[in-house]
């Protein structure tokens, strides 16, 4: 299974990029980053449509598409790992994570999503989201392989 992270914007050198690369290097799955950018002046809706088209053009045939969106479903790490494990076991060739621009995703991208995923109610810088996704993918890989990196939540066994 390959992982693709397609994102609007070009990452510059800095701590966010370094953190992303640190977790990317730890992954056992092939992990490709594709950045899209269009500097033409456009209105918000036009920009969302254009960025959406650029993002969708990076997705290979047969890929499962996970769209990062504030209106999406929140999953804990175990639940995300379970989803990734299911897709892996179904021989899905590529899982594509899509990060939109400042205006969010257009209707075409949302319609293509196999999973709308939220990182919570807070707004995160787009460059930091790349590192968050890379870390969660590494964590999921560890969960699925039984590696001790992920210790999970403290459980109350008295319930």
Secondary structure, 3 states (H helix, E strand, C coil): CEEEEEEECCCCCCHHHHHHHHHHHHCCCEEEEEEECCCCCCCHHHHHHHHHHHHHHCCCCCCEEEEEEEEEECCCHHHHHHHHHHHHHCCCCEEEEEECECCECCHHHHHHCCEEECCCCCCCCHHHHHHHHHHHHHHHHHHHHCCCCCCCCCCCCCC
